[in-house]
Amino acid sequence: MGKIFRLFFWMGSMLLLSCGSDNAYYFDYQALNHSWNKEESVDFTFEPPDTIQPYNMYINLRNDNNYPFSNLFLIVKLNFPDGRVIADTLEYEMAKPDGEWLGEGFTDLKESKLWYKENVVFPDPGEYTVAIEHAMRKIGEAEGVGELEGITDIGLQIEKSNKE
């Protein structure tokens, strides 16, 4: 029953998002299988349509009640066609202090649209890749969480910026 509900939720979300902004250039999700291994990178490859227009980039994710933390640390790498890499360590708040999830959704599955980069210009033609890894640790432990539960899907969304 849960898989059917999840399928309908995902299809409904895609339908709503596809009817959304005219600024959307790229939108993709990848499902995770039950957990997210700390060594596993979720990669998105795209070719920008131009080298002039600024874009805003978002990391979209879905989490359920199995997610054990109130925040999320990510390491996100933007790989350029010429081999350059820009790496960022990002922290996002996932829940209010009372434990209520911050994402959108009517069930225990919540969807969050998180800022990644603002007014990015892709200066070189060719393929770019965004690689996303989690960097979660338990308090007082040096070793990262090997298998992160509760993140069900990771996405990347790129929209034209209103700045021109």
The 8 nearest C-alpha neighbors of each residue, nearest first, counted from 0:
[[1, 3, 2, 4, 5, 6, 7, 8],
 [2, 0, 4, 3, 5, 6, 7, 8],
 [3, 1, 5, 4, 0, 6, 7, 8],
 [2, 4, 6, 0, 5, 1, 7, 8],
 [5, 3, 1, 7, 6, 2, 8, 0],
 [4, 6, 8, 2, 3, 7, 9, 1],
 [5, 7, 3, 9, 4, 8, 2, 10],
 [8, 6, 10, 4, 9, 5, 11, 3],
 [7, 9, 5, 11, 6, 10, 4, 12],
 [8, 10, 12, 6, 7, 11, 5, 13],
 [11, 9, 7, 13, 12, 8, 6, 14],
 [12, 10, 14, 8, 13, 9, 7, 15],
 [13, 11, 9, 15, 14, 10, 16, 8],
 [12, 14, 16, 10, 11, 15, 17, 9],
 [15, 13, 11, 17, 12, 16, 10, 18],
 [16, 14, 12, 18, 13, 17, 11, 19],
 [15, 17, 19, 13, 18, 14, 12, 20],
 [16, 18, 14, 19, 15, 13, 20, 12],
 [19, 17, 15, 16, 14, 20, 21, 13],
 [20, 18, 16, 17, 15, 21, 23, 22],
 [19, 21, 22, 23, 18, 16, 17, 158],
 [20, 22, 23, 19, 24, 158, 18, 159],
 [21, 23, 159, 158, 20, 24, 160, 161],
 [24, 22, 158, 21, 20, 25, 157, 159],
 [23, 25, 158, 157, 22, 159, 26, 156],
 [26, 24, 157, 156, 23, 27, 158, 155],
 [25, 27, 156, 155, 157, 24, 28, 154],
 [28, 26, 154, 155, 156, 25, 29, 43],
 [29, 27, 154, 153, 152, 155, 30, 26],
 [30, 28, 153, 152, 154, 31, 27, 41],
 [29, 31, 152, 151, 153, 32, 28, 154],
 [32, 30, 151, 152, 33, 34, 35, 29],
 [31, 33, 34, 30, 151, 35, 152, 150],
 [34, 32, 31, 148, 151, 35, 149, 150],
 [35, 33, 148, 147, 32, 146, 31, 36],
 [34, 36, 147, 146, 31, 37, 148, 39],
 [35, 37, 146, 39, 38, 145, 147, 34],
 [36, 38, 145, 39, 133, 146, 35, 144],
 [37, 39, 36, 40, 132, 145, 35, 133],
 [40, 38, 36, 37, 132, 41, 35, 133],
 [39, 41, 132, 131, 130, 42, 38, 37],
 [40, 42, 131, 130, 132, 39, 43, 153],
 [43, 41, 130, 129, 40, 131, 128, 44],
 [42, 44, 129, 128, 130, 45, 41, 155],
 [45, 43, 128, 127, 126, 129, 42, 46],
 [44, 46, 127, 126, 47, 128, 43, 25],
 [45, 47, 126, 125, 127, 48, 44, 124],
 [48, 46, 49, 45, 121, 124, 50, 125],
 [47, 49, 46, 50, 124, 24, 52, 121],
 [50, 48, 47, 51, 52, 124, 121, 122],
 [51, 49, 122, 121, 123, 52, 120, 124],
 [50, 52, 49, 120, 53, 122, 121, 48],
 [51, 53, 120, 50, 49, 54, 163, 159],
 [54, 52, 120, 118, 119, 160, 159, 51],
 [55, 53, 159, 160, 118, 119, 158, 120],
 [56, 54, 117, 118, 158, 160, 157, 116],
 [55, 57, 157, 116, 115, 156, 117, 54],
 [58, 56, 114, 115, 156, 113, 155, 59],
 [57, 59, 155, 113, 154, 112, 115, 156],
 [60, 58, 154, 112, 111, 155, 153, 113],
 [61, 59, 153, 111, 152, 110, 154, 58],
 [60, 62, 110, 152, 109, 151, 150, 111],
 [61, 63, 150, 149, 109, 151, 108, 66],
 [62, 64, 108, 149, 107, 65, 66, 109],
 [63, 65, 66, 107, 149, 62, 108, 67],
 [66, 64, 149, 63, 67, 148, 62, 150],
 [149, 65, 67, 64, 148, 68, 63, 150],
 [68, 66, 65, 69, 149, 148, 64, 147],
 [69, 67, 70, 66, 71, 93, 94, 135],
 [70, 68, 94, 93, 92, 71, 67, 98],
 [71, 69, 92, 93, 68, 91, 94, 72],
 [70, 72, 91, 90, 92, 73, 135, 93],
 [73, 71, 90, 134, 89, 135, 133, 91],
 [74, 72, 133, 89, 134, 132, 88, 75],
 [73, 75, 88, 132, 87, 131, 133, 89],
 [74, 76, 131, 87, 130, 86, 73, 88],
 [77, 75, 86, 130, 85, 129, 78, 87],
 [76, 78, 129, 85, 84, 128, 86, 79],
 [77, 79, 84, 128, 127, 83, 76, 129],
 [78, 80, 127, 83, 82, 81, 84, 77],
 [81, 79, 126, 82, 125, 127, 78, 123],
 [80, 82, 79, 83, 123, 78, 125, 84],
 [83, 81, 79, 80, 84, 78, 127, 77],
 [84, 82, 79, 81, 78, 85, 80, 77],
 [85, 83, 78, 77, 79, 86, 76, 82],
 [84, 86, 77, 76, 78, 87, 83, 75],
 [87, 85, 76, 75, 84, 77, 74, 88],
 [88, 86, 75, 74, 89, 76, 85, 73],
 [89, 87, 74, 73, 75, 86, 90, 72],
 [90, 88, 73, 72, 87, 74, 91, 75],
 [89, 91, 72, 71, 73, 92, 70, 88],
 [92, 90, 71, 70, 93, 72, 89, 113],
 [91, 93, 70, 94, 69, 71, 90, 95],
 [92, 94, 70, 69, 101, 100, 91, 71],
 [95, 93, 100, 69, 101, 99, 98, 92],
 [94, 96, 98, 99, 97, 100, 101, 93],
 [97, 95, 98, 94, 99, 69, 100, 93],
 [96, 98, 95, 99, 94, 100, 69, 101],
 [99, 97, 95, 96, 94, 100, 69, 93],
 [100, 98, 95, 94, 97, 101, 96, 93],
 [99, 101, 94, 102, 93, 98, 95, 109],
 [100, 102, 94, 93, 99, 95, 103, 111],
 [103, 101, 111, 109, 110, 100, 104, 93],
 [102, 104, 110, 109, 111, 101, 105, 100],
 [105, 103, 109, 106, 110, 108, 102, 107],
 [104, 106, 107, 103, 108, 109, 102, 8],
 [107, 105, 108, 104, 109, 63, 103, 8],
 [106, 108, 63, 64, 109, 105, 104, 62],
 [109, 107, 63, 106, 62, 104, 61, 110],
 [110, 108, 102, 104, 103, 62, 61, 107],
 [109, 111, 61, 102, 103, 60, 104, 62],
 [112, 110, 102, 60, 59, 113, 103, 61],
 [111, 113, 59, 58, 57, 60, 114, 110],
 [112, 114, 58, 57, 59, 111, 115, 91],
 [115, 113, 57, 116, 58, 56, 112, 117],
 [114, 116, 57, 56, 58, 113, 117, 55],
 [117, 115, 56, 55, 114, 119, 118, 57],
 [116, 118, 55, 119, 56, 54, 115, 114],
 [119, 117, 53, 54, 55, 160, 120, 116],
 [120, 118, 54, 53, 117, 55, 121, 116],
 [119, 121, 53, 122, 52, 51, 54, 50],
 [120, 122, 50, 123, 119, 47, 51, 49],
 [123, 121, 50, 120, 124, 51, 49, 79],
 [122, 124, 121, 50, 125, 80, 79, 81],
 [125, 123, 50, 122, 126, 47, 49, 46],
 [126, 124, 80, 46, 123, 127, 47, 79],
 [127, 125, 46, 80, 45, 44, 128, 79],
 [126, 128, 79, 45, 78, 44, 80, 46],
 [129, 127, 44, 78, 43, 77, 130, 45],
 [128, 130, 77, 43, 76, 42, 78, 44],
 [131, 129, 42, 76, 41, 75, 40, 128],
 [132, 130, 75, 41, 40, 74, 42, 129],
 [133, 131, 40, 74, 73, 39, 75, 41],
 [132, 134, 73, 135, 72, 37, 74, 131],
 [133, 135, 72, 73, 74, 132, 143, 136],
 [136, 134, 144, 72, 143, 133, 71, 137],
 [137, 135, 143, 144, 138, 140, 142, 134],
 [136, 138, 140, 139, 135, 144, 143, 141],
 [139, 137, 140, 136, 141, 135, 143, 142],
 [138, 140, 137, 141, 136, 142, 143, 135],
 [141, 139, 137, 142, 138, 136, 143, 144],
 [140, 142, 143, 139, 136, 137, 138, 144],
 [143, 141, 140, 136, 144, 137, 145, 135],
 [142, 144, 136, 135, 145, 141, 134, 137],
 [143, 145, 136, 135, 146, 147, 37, 142],
 [146, 144, 37, 36, 143, 147, 38, 35],
 [145, 147, 36, 35, 34, 144, 148, 37],
 [148, 146, 35, 34, 144, 36, 145, 149],
 [147, 149, 34, 66, 150, 65, 146, 35],
 [148, 66, 150, 65, 63, 62, 151, 64],
 [151, 149, 62, 61, 148, 152, 66, 63],
 [150, 152, 31, 62, 61, 149, 30, 33],
 [153, 151, 30, 61, 60, 31, 29, 150],
 [154, 152, 60, 29, 28, 59, 30, 61],
 [155, 153, 28, 59, 27, 58, 60, 29],
 [154, 156, 58, 27, 59, 26, 57, 28],
 [155, 157, 26, 57, 25, 56, 58, 158],
 [156, 158, 56, 25, 24, 55, 23, 57],
 [159, 157, 23, 22, 24, 55, 54, 160],
 [158, 160, 54, 22, 55, 53, 23, 161],
 [159, 161, 54, 162, 53, 55, 118, 158],
 [160, 162, 163, 159, 53, 54, 22, 118],
 [163, 161, 160, 53, 118, 159, 54, 52],
 [162, 161, 53, 52, 160, 118, 51, 159]]
